[in-house]
Amino acid sequence: MTTLLVMTVGQTDVQLVMNKQRCKLEGNTCGTLHDAIKERSWSVVDAPKGRSRDLIKVLPEGDLPLCAPKLDAVLAYFGDALPSSALVFETNRRDARDPRFAGEVMESRLRNRGVESVMRVAFLTGDEQLEDPSTEVDAVVRRSVVATLSNAIGLATANLKPDDLVFVATTGGLAAANELINELVRLHCVGGPRVTALEVPDGERGRQDDRAVEEKFHPATGCRARWHALSLFEKGNLLGAWGAVSHLEGASGQEWTQVIKWLAQFAASLPLPTACDIAVLNHQRMAVRAALRVELALRSGDIPRAVHGTVAFFEAALWDWLRERDFCAEDGASGTIVGGFTFTTEPCGEKNKRFRKRKNESVWKVNDFKEGVDAWLNVLGKASLSQLWGALDGIRDLRNDVAHNEPTPELMNDARTRMQDTQLWSNTDTFLSQLLVQDVLREFGEHAPETLLENLLANVRRRLLSPPNALIAEEVKDD
C-alpha cells in the first residue's frame, strides 16, 4: 500500500531553534531571512516543545538549527508507518515576506525521516500574485495557478490504486490556495485512494504540544451539501442529488442525507426502508408514484424517461384498479393476478378478451394487450382512465422507440410535440398540471393531484432546512 502526503508551507512552517526554544521569523522580512539562512550552515532538528514569544529579525552567529514543528506533528501522526511519498507546495517569490526557502527545509526533513520520494512544486514565483482582481475569473486564484496545482496533484496521484491512501495537510501558506488544493486532491482521487485531511491546531493556544488530527467536520460543509442536494432535487435530478451528498452518509449530524437517499431509491425504483416516512414515496397507488416520476423526469429534461413514464402511468393506473377487483365474484375466477386464474368454465365472449392463456400454460392471465385493455376498460367503467387510453392512441409506439431504439434529438423533439398536442404534457413540459392526468388521479381519491410534487418538495425542503441536530423522522403527512 502506498501513502502520499500533500502539504503546503508558509511563514511559520520553518522556525529557528534558540536556547532550546523554537522562534518564529518576523513575517515582514521572512523572505529576506530565508535568503540569509540559505547562505549559512543549517540543519533541521526535532522541534522543541518550548516556544519563544520573540520574533527573529536578525539571525544569530554560527550554525543555524532549524525546525519544522507542523511537519513534525504531521509525521508523528503516522507513527512508524511514514508516507512513502510527499508533494510539497511552496512559493518562491521575490517579495521580502515570501517563505521561499521553506520548501527546501521541508524536503530535507522529510528525506531525513525516511520519506523516499519528495516532489516540490512552486506555484508562485518571481513577482506573481495568487489572484488578479482585474479579471473576474482570476479574481480569487488565477487560472494558471489552478492548472499548476492540478497538474502536480494529477502527476502525484496518477499511479495510486483504490487501496492506497492520500493525506492532505494544508497547514501553512495562502488560504485560498489551500482550499483549492484540498478540493483538487479529492477531485483527482475520485474512484481511487481514500483522502484524509489533517490539520495542526495551534498548540500554544491550547497549551499543549503540536499534534496533527483529522480535520473536523465544518458545519459549512453540511450546509453547502444541503443546498446542492436541494437544488438538484428541485430540478428533478434525484439520483444526482444523492451522488452529490452520499459521501456524507454516516457523518455525525448529517442524518438528513437519508432523506436524499430515499429520494434516489424512489427514482431508481429500489425498495424503500421501513424508516422512510415520506408517505407519497410509498403511496399504495402505483399511478401516483408513476405520475411523480414523469413530472420529475420532465423537470430534469429527461424526455426519454418521461415518454416511457407517461405510457407507464396509464398501465399503473389500470393495474391499480385491477388489483382491487374481486375476480372470484365478478369473473368466476379462482387465483391471483400474479399466479394466474382458473375457471370452472373457460372464458368466452368478452371475458375471453379480458383473459389470455398461452400454449402449454395451465392458468389464465389478465390480458393487458390492446384488445384486453379495451375489454377491461368497458368493465371497469372508469371514464377518466378510458379518456387517457384514447389520448395514448397513436403515441404508445413512442415508448417502443425509447426502449428499442437510440432516442435521437429529432425523435425526442417529435415526442415532445406529440405529447403536448394530445395534452398529456403542457407546453412548458409539465405532467401533473394536465386535466387528463389529474382526472385519473382524482378517480383514486387524490383531491389535489396537481400539488403532489410541490408538497413533496416542501416536505423535503423543510427537513433539509431543519437544524443539524433535528431528527429526520417527522410527523408530517403528505396532502
C-alpha positions as CSV (number, residue, x, y, z in Angstrom):
1,M,0.0,0.0,0.0
2,T,1.3,3.5,-1.0
3,T,0.7,6.6,1.2
4,L,1.0,10.0,-0.3
5,L,1.3,13.2,1.9
6,V,0.4,16.5,0.3
7,M,1.5,19.6,2.3
8,T,1.7,23.3,1.9
9,V,4.2,25.6,3.6
10,G,4.0,29.2,4.9
11,Q,5.9,31.6,7.1
12,T,5.6,29.7,10.4
13,D,6.5,26.2,9.0
14,V,10.2,26.8,9.4
15,Q,11.4,28.2,12.7
16,L,14.8,28.8,14.3
17,V,15.8,26.9,17.5
18,M,17.5,29.1,20.2
19,N,18.0,28.3,23.8
20,K,16.0,25.1,23.5
21,Q,13.0,27.0,22.2
22,R,11.6,27.5,18.7
23,C,11.4,31.0,17.5
24,K,9.3,32.3,14.6
25,L,10.8,34.5,12.0
26,E,9.5,38.0,11.7
27,G,6.8,38.0,8.9
28,N,7.6,41.2,7.0
29,T,11.2,40.1,6.5
30,C,10.6,36.3,6.3
31,G,11.9,36.0,2.8
32,T,15.0,38.1,3.4
33,L,15.8,35.9,6.4
34,H,15.3,32.8,4.3
35,D,17.8,34.1,1.8
36,A,20.3,34.6,4.6
37,I,19.7,31.1,6.0
38,K,20.3,29.6,2.6
39,E,23.8,31.1,2.6
40,R,24.7,29.8,6.0
41,S,25.3,26.4,7.5
42,W,22.0,25.0,8.7
43,S,20.4,21.7,9.8
44,V,16.9,20.5,10.8
45,V,16.4,19.2,14.3
46,D,13.4,18.0,16.3
47,A,11.0,20.8,17.1
48,P,11.4,21.6,20.8
49,K,8.3,21.9,23.0
50,G,9.3,25.4,24.3
51,R,8.1,28.4,22.3
52,S,9.7,31.8,22.4
53,R,7.4,34.9,22.1
54,D,10.2,36.8,20.5
55,L,10.2,37.1,16.7
56,I,13.6,36.7,14.9
57,K,14.5,39.8,13.0
58,V,18.3,39.2,12.9
59,L,20.0,35.8,12.6
60,P,22.4,34.8,15.3
61,E,26.0,33.9,14.6
62,G,27.2,30.3,13.9
63,D,25.4,27.2,12.6
64,L,21.6,27.6,12.4
65,P,19.4,24.8,13.9
66,L,16.0,24.9,12.2
67,C,12.8,23.0,13.0
68,A,9.6,22.3,11.2
69,P,7.0,21.9,14.0
70,K,3.9,21.4,11.9
71,L,5.6,18.8,9.7
72,D,6.9,17.0,12.8
73,A,3.4,16.9,14.2
74,V,2.1,15.5,10.9
75,L,4.8,12.9,10.7
76,A,4.1,11.9,14.4
77,Y,0.5,11.2,13.3
78,F,1.8,8.4,11.1
79,G,3.9,6.8,13.8
80,D,6.3,4.3,12.3
81,A,4.3,3.9,9.1
82,L,5.5,7.1,7.4
83,P,4.3,8.2,4.0
84,S,6.2,6.7,1.1
85,S,6.0,9.9,-0.9
86,A,5.2,13.6,-0.4
87,L,4.1,16.5,-2.5
88,V,5.1,19.9,-1.1
89,F,3.6,23.1,-2.5
90,E,5.7,26.2,-1.9
91,T,6.1,29.7,-3.2
92,N,9.3,31.2,-4.5
93,R,8.7,34.9,-5.0
94,R,11.0,38.0,-4.7
95,D,8.7,39.5,-2.0
96,A,10.5,40.1,1.3
97,R,7.8,38.3,3.1
98,D,7.8,35.2,1.0
99,P,8.9,32.0,2.8
100,R,10.8,30.9,-0.3
101,F,13.3,28.6,1.5
102,A,10.7,26.7,3.5
103,G,10.2,24.0,0.8
104,E,13.8,23.1,0.8
105,V,13.9,22.7,4.5
106,M,10.7,20.6,4.4
107,E,12.2,18.3,1.8
108,S,15.4,17.9,3.9
109,R,13.3,17.0,7.0
110,L,11.1,14.5,5.0
111,R,14.1,12.7,3.5
112,N,15.9,12.6,6.8
113,R,12.9,11.0,8.4
114,G,12.7,8.3,5.7
115,V,10.2,9.5,3.2
116,E,11.6,8.1,0.0
117,S,10.2,10.4,-2.7
118,V,9.6,14.1,-2.3
119,M,8.3,16.4,-5.0
120,R,8.3,20.2,-4.5
121,V,6.2,22.5,-6.7
122,A,6.4,26.3,-6.6
123,F,3.1,27.6,-7.7
124,L,4.1,31.2,-7.4
125,T,7.4,32.6,-8.5
126,G,9.1,35.9,-9.2
127,D,6.5,38.7,-8.9
128,E,3.5,36.5,-9.4
129,Q,0.3,37.1,-7.3
130,L,-2.2,34.4,-6.4
131,E,-5.1,36.4,-7.8
132,D,-5.7,39.0,-10.5
133,P,-8.6,41.3,-9.4
134,S,-8.7,42.9,-12.8
135,T,-10.1,39.7,-14.3
136,E,-13.3,38.2,-12.9
137,V,-12.3,34.5,-13.5
138,D,-8.9,35.1,-11.9
139,A,-10.1,37.3,-9.0
140,V,-9.6,34.6,-6.3
141,V,-7.0,32.3,-7.8
142,R,-5.5,32.8,-11.3
143,R,-6.3,30.0,-13.8
144,S,-2.6,29.4,-14.5
145,V,-2.1,28.7,-10.8
146,V,-5.1,26.3,-10.7
147,A,-3.5,24.5,-13.7
148,T,-0.1,24.3,-11.9
149,L,-1.7,22.9,-8.8
150,S,-4.0,20.4,-10.7
151,N,-1.2,19.1,-12.9
152,A,1.1,18.5,-9.9
153,I,-1.6,16.7,-8.0
154,G,-2.6,14.7,-11.0
155,L,1.0,13.6,-11.5
156,A,1.5,12.6,-7.9
157,T,-1.7,10.6,-7.8
158,A,-1.7,9.1,-11.3
159,N,-0.5,5.6,-10.3
160,L,-2.2,5.3,-7.0
161,K,-4.7,2.5,-6.5
162,P,-8.0,2.4,-4.6
163,D,-6.4,0.7,-1.6
164,D,-3.7,3.4,-1.4
165,L,-4.0,6.4,1.0
166,V,-3.7,10.1,0.5
167,F,-3.3,12.6,3.3
168,V,-3.5,16.3,2.7
169,A,-2.3,18.8,5.3
170,T,-2.6,22.4,4.2
171,T,-1.1,23.7,7.4
172,G,0.5,26.9,6.0
173,G,0.6,29.3,3.1
174,L,-2.2,31.1,1.3
175,A,-5.7,30.3,2.5
176,A,-7.4,30.5,-1.0
177,A,-4.7,28.2,-2.5
178,N,-5.0,25.7,0.4
179,E,-8.8,25.4,0.0
180,L,-8.3,24.8,-3.7
181,I,-5.6,22.2,-3.1
182,N,-7.8,20.3,-0.7
183,E,-10.6,20.1,-3.3
184,L,-8.2,19.3,-6.2
185,V,-6.8,16.3,-4.2
186,R,-10.3,15.0,-3.6
187,L,-11.1,15.5,-7.3
188,H,-8.1,13.6,-8.6
189,C,-8.8,10.8,-6.2
190,V,-12.4,10.1,-7.1
191,G,-12.7,6.4,-7.7
192,G,-9.2,5.9,-6.3
193,P,-7.4,6.2,-3.0
194,R,-9.2,7.4,0.1
195,V,-8.4,11.0,1.1
196,T,-7.9,12.2,4.7
197,A,-7.4,15.8,5.6
198,L,-5.2,16.7,8.5
199,E,-4.8,19.9,10.5
200,V,-2.4,21.0,13.2
201,P,-4.3,23.2,15.7
202,D,-2.3,25.9,17.4
203,G,-0.8,24.1,20.3
204,E,0.2,27.4,22.0
205,R,-3.5,28.4,22.3
206,G,-4.4,25.0,23.6
207,R,-1.4,24.9,25.9
208,Q,-0.4,21.5,24.5
209,D,2.1,20.0,22.2
210,D,1.5,20.4,18.5
211,R,-0.2,17.4,17.1
212,A,-1.9,16.6,13.8
213,V,-5.5,15.5,13.9
214,E,-8.0,14.6,11.2
215,E,-9.8,17.6,10.1
216,K,-13.0,18.3,12.0
217,F,-16.3,18.4,10.0
218,H,-17.1,22.0,9.3
219,P,-20.8,23.0,9.6
220,A,-20.5,24.9,6.3
221,T,-19.7,21.7,4.5
222,G,-23.0,20.2,5.6
223,C,-24.9,23.4,4.6
224,R,-23.2,23.5,1.2
225,A,-24.2,19.9,0.6
226,R,-27.8,20.6,1.7
227,W,-28.3,23.4,-0.8
228,H,-26.6,21.4,-3.5
229,A,-28.8,18.4,-2.9
230,L,-32.0,20.6,-2.6
231,S,-31.1,22.5,-5.9
232,L,-30.7,19.2,-7.8
233,F,-33.9,17.8,-6.3
234,E,-35.8,21.0,-7.4
235,K,-34.5,20.3,-10.9
236,G,-35.8,16.7,-10.8
237,N,-32.4,15.1,-10.5
238,L,-32.9,12.8,-7.6
239,L,-30.0,10.4,-8.4
240,G,-27.7,13.4,-8.9
241,A,-28.7,14.8,-5.6
242,W,-27.7,11.6,-3.8
243,G,-24.5,11.4,-5.7
244,A,-23.6,14.9,-4.5
245,V,-24.0,14.1,-0.8
246,S,-23.6,10.4,-0.5
247,H,-20.0,10.9,0.9
248,L,-21.6,12.4,4.0
249,E,-23.7,9.4,4.8
250,G,-23.0,8.3,8.4
251,A,-21.3,11.5,9.3
252,S,-22.4,12.8,12.7
253,G,-25.1,15.4,12.4
254,Q,-25.7,14.6,8.7
255,E,-28.7,12.3,9.2
256,W,-30.6,14.5,6.7
257,T,-28.7,12.6,3.9
258,Q,-31.1,9.7,4.4
259,V,-33.9,11.8,3.0
260,I,-31.9,12.3,-0.2
261,K,-31.1,8.6,-0.3
262,W,-34.8,7.7,0.0
263,L,-35.5,10.0,-3.0
264,A,-32.8,8.3,-5.0
265,Q,-34.1,4.9,-4.1
266,F,-37.6,6.0,-5.2
267,A,-36.2,7.4,-8.5
268,A,-34.4,4.1,-9.2
269,S,-37.5,2.0,-8.2
270,L,-35.5,0.4,-5.4
271,P,-37.1,-0.9,-2.2
272,L,-37.5,1.8,0.4
273,P,-36.5,1.1,4.0
274,T,-39.2,1.0,6.7
275,A,-37.7,4.1,8.2
276,C,-38.9,6.1,5.2
277,D,-41.8,8.2,6.4
278,I,-42.4,10.3,3.3
279,A,-45.9,8.9,2.5
280,V,-46.0,9.7,-1.2
281,L,-42.9,7.8,-1.9
282,N,-44.6,4.7,-0.5
283,H,-48.0,5.5,-1.9
284,Q,-50.2,2.4,-2.3
285,R,-51.3,3.6,-5.8
286,M,-48.7,2.8,-8.4
287,A,-50.3,5.5,-10.6
288,V,-49.4,8.2,-8.0
289,R,-45.8,7.1,-7.9
290,A,-45.7,6.8,-11.7
291,A,-47.1,10.4,-12.2
292,L,-44.4,11.8,-9.8
293,R,-41.7,10.0,-11.8
294,V,-42.9,11.6,-15.1
295,E,-43.1,15.1,-13.5
296,L,-39.5,14.7,-12.1
297,A,-38.2,13.4,-15.5
298,L,-39.7,16.4,-17.2
299,R,-38.1,18.8,-14.7
300,S,-34.7,17.2,-15.3
301,G,-35.2,17.4,-19.1
302,D,-35.1,13.6,-19.4
303,I,-37.5,13.3,-22.3
304,P,-36.9,9.5,-23.0
305,R,-37.7,8.7,-19.4
306,A,-40.8,11.0,-19.4
307,V,-42.1,9.4,-22.6
308,H,-41.7,5.9,-21.1
309,G,-43.2,7.0,-17.8
310,T,-46.3,8.6,-19.5
311,V,-47.3,5.3,-21.0
312,A,-46.4,3.5,-17.8
313,F,-48.7,5.9,-15.9
314,F,-51.7,4.6,-17.7
315,E,-50.6,1.0,-17.2
316,A,-50.0,1.6,-13.5
317,A,-53.5,3.1,-13.1
318,L,-55.1,0.1,-14.9
319,W,-53.3,-2.4,-12.7
320,D,-54.3,-0.4,-9.6
321,W,-57.9,-0.9,-10.4
322,L,-57.4,-4.5,-11.4
323,R,-55.8,-5.2,-8.0
324,E,-59.0,-4.0,-6.3
325,R,-61.2,-6.3,-8.4
326,D,-62.9,-9.3,-6.9
327,F,-62.2,-11.8,-9.7
328,C,-64.0,-14.6,-8.0
329,A,-67.3,-12.8,-7.5
330,E,-67.1,-10.7,-10.7
331,D,-65.4,-13.1,-13.2
332,G,-65.9,-16.5,-11.7
333,A,-62.1,-16.9,-11.5
334,S,-60.0,-18.6,-8.9
335,G,-56.5,-17.5,-8.2
336,T,-54.5,-14.2,-8.2
337,I,-53.2,-11.7,-10.6
338,V,-49.7,-12.8,-10.1
339,G,-50.2,-16.5,-10.0
340,G,-52.9,-16.7,-12.7
341,F,-56.5,-17.8,-12.7
342,T,-58.5,-21.0,-13.4
343,F,-62.2,-21.2,-14.4
344,T,-64.8,-23.9,-14.0
345,T,-65.9,-22.9,-17.4
346,E,-63.4,-21.5,-19.8
347,P,-63.9,-17.8,-20.6
348,C,-65.8,-17.0,-23.7
349,G,-67.1,-13.9,-25.5
350,E,-66.0,-10.6,-23.9
351,K,-64.5,-12.5,-20.9
352,N,-62.2,-14.3,-23.3
353,K,-60.8,-10.9,-24.3
354,R,-60.1,-10.0,-20.8
355,F,-58.0,-13.1,-20.1
356,R,-55.5,-15.0,-22.1
357,K,-53.8,-18.4,-21.8
358,R,-50.7,-19.3,-23.8
359,K,-50.0,-22.7,-25.2
360,N,-48.6,-25.2,-22.6
361,E,-49.9,-22.9,-19.7
362,S,-52.5,-24.2,-17.3
363,V,-53.7,-20.9,-16.0
364,W,-55.2,-17.7,-17.4
365,K,-53.6,-14.3,-17.1
366,V,-55.0,-10.8,-17.3
367,N,-54.8,-9.8,-20.9
368,D,-53.0,-6.4,-21.0
369,F,-52.6,-6.2,-24.8
370,K,-54.7,-3.6,-26.6
371,E,-57.8,-5.9,-27.1
372,G,-57.7,-6.9,-23.5
373,V,-57.3,-3.3,-22.3
374,D,-60.3,-2.2,-24.3
375,A,-62.3,-5.0,-22.8
376,W,-61.2,-4.2,-19.2
377,L,-61.9,-0.5,-19.6
378,N,-65.5,-1.4,-20.6
379,V,-65.9,-3.5,-17.4
380,L,-64.1,-1.1,-15.0
381,G,-66.1,1.9,-16.1
382,K,-63.5,4.5,-15.2
383,A,-64.3,7.3,-17.6
384,S,-61.1,9.3,-17.0
385,L,-58.9,6.2,-17.4
386,S,-60.7,5.4,-20.7
387,Q,-60.1,9.0,-21.8
388,L,-56.4,8.7,-21.1
389,W,-56.3,5.5,-23.0
390,G,-57.8,7.3,-26.0
391,A,-55.2,10.1,-25.7
392,L,-52.4,7.5,-25.8
393,D,-53.7,6.0,-29.1
394,G,-51.1,6.7,-31.8
395,I,-48.3,7.6,-29.4
396,R,-47.8,4.3,-27.5
397,D,-45.2,3.4,-30.1
398,L,-43.1,6.2,-28.7
399,R,-42.3,4.0,-25.7
400,N,-41.1,1.3,-28.0
401,D,-38.9,3.8,-29.8
402,V,-37.3,4.7,-26.5
403,A,-36.9,1.2,-25.3
404,H,-35.6,-0.4,-28.5
405,N,-34.0,2.5,-30.5
406,E,-31.5,5.2,-29.8
407,P,-33.6,8.2,-28.7
408,T,-32.2,10.8,-31.1
409,P,-32.8,14.5,-30.5
410,E,-35.1,14.6,-33.6
411,L,-37.1,11.7,-32.3
412,M,-37.5,13.2,-28.8
413,N,-38.4,16.6,-30.2
414,D,-41.2,14.9,-32.1
415,A,-42.2,13.0,-29.0
416,R,-42.5,16.3,-27.0
417,T,-44.7,17.8,-29.8
418,R,-47.0,14.8,-29.9
419,M,-47.3,14.7,-26.1
420,Q,-48.2,18.3,-26.0
421,D,-50.6,18.0,-28.9
422,T,-52.5,15.3,-27.0
423,Q,-52.5,17.4,-23.8
424,L,-50.6,14.8,-21.9
425,W,-47.8,17.3,-21.3
426,S,-48.2,21.0,-21.1
427,N,-46.5,23.5,-23.4
428,T,-44.0,24.0,-20.6
429,D,-43.3,20.3,-20.2
430,T,-45.3,19.5,-17.0
431,F,-47.4,16.5,-16.4
432,L,-49.4,16.9,-13.1
433,S,-50.8,20.1,-14.5
434,Q,-52.8,18.3,-17.2
435,L,-56.5,17.6,-16.7
436,L,-56.2,14.2,-18.3
437,V,-53.7,13.2,-15.6
438,Q,-55.5,14.9,-12.8
439,D,-58.8,13.3,-13.5
440,V,-57.3,9.8,-13.5
441,L,-55.7,10.5,-10.1
442,R,-59.0,12.0,-8.8
443,E,-60.7,8.8,-9.6
444,F,-58.4,7.2,-7.0
445,G,-59.4,9.8,-4.4
446,E,-56.5,12.3,-4.8
447,H,-58.2,15.6,-4.2
448,A,-55.3,17.9,-5.4
449,P,-53.1,15.8,-7.7
450,E,-51.5,18.9,-9.1
451,T,-49.8,19.6,-5.8
452,L,-48.3,16.2,-5.3
453,L,-44.8,17.2,-6.3
454,E,-45.0,20.6,-4.7
455,N,-46.0,19.0,-1.4
456,L,-43.1,16.6,-1.7
457,L,-40.7,19.5,-2.4
458,A,-42.0,21.4,0.6
459,N,-41.6,18.3,2.8
460,V,-38.0,17.7,1.8
461,R,-37.1,21.4,1.9
462,R,-38.5,21.6,5.5
463,R,-36.4,18.6,6.5
464,L,-33.2,19.9,4.9
465,L,-33.6,23.3,6.5
466,S,-34.1,21.9,9.9
467,P,-31.3,22.4,12.5
468,P,-28.4,19.8,12.1
469,N,-29.4,18.1,15.3
470,A,-33.1,17.8,14.4
471,L,-34.5,14.3,14.0
472,I,-35.2,13.3,10.4
473,A,-38.4,11.5,11.1
474,E,-41.2,14.0,11.4
475,E,-44.9,13.5,11.9
476,V,-45.7,15.0,8.5
477,K,-48.3,13.6,6.2
478,D,-48.4,14.5,2.5
479,D,-51.6,16.2,1.5
